[in-house]
Amino acid sequence: MKAKLPTLCPSCESLLDVSQLSCGQCSTIVQGNYPLPVFLKLPPKEQEFILQFFLASGSLKEMAAQLGISYPTVRNQLDDMIQRIKDLNI
């Protein structure tokens, strides 16, 4: 099993920033202080929702059918995620 990129501080649960990237091919290291991309700031459940939305070609109706839930439920989940992303001050 591949290790997952940690996004929350294990001590205080604040969002982490990326401070170093390295190239596996040539060992170049880039250091700085970079915020996580918006997608990684979302909880895993919402990341999965976005992936499913993408794979369903943006069709909420198709997602509802695949997930076995109602269209209004999927729509409400999407609306909640849109608000959460807006709240992240993007």
Secondary structure, DSSP 8 states (H G I E B T S, - for coil): -------B-TTT--B-EEEEEE-TTT--EEEEEEE--HHHHS-HHHHHHHHHHHHTTT-HHHHHHHHTS-HHHHHHHHHHHHHHHHHTT-
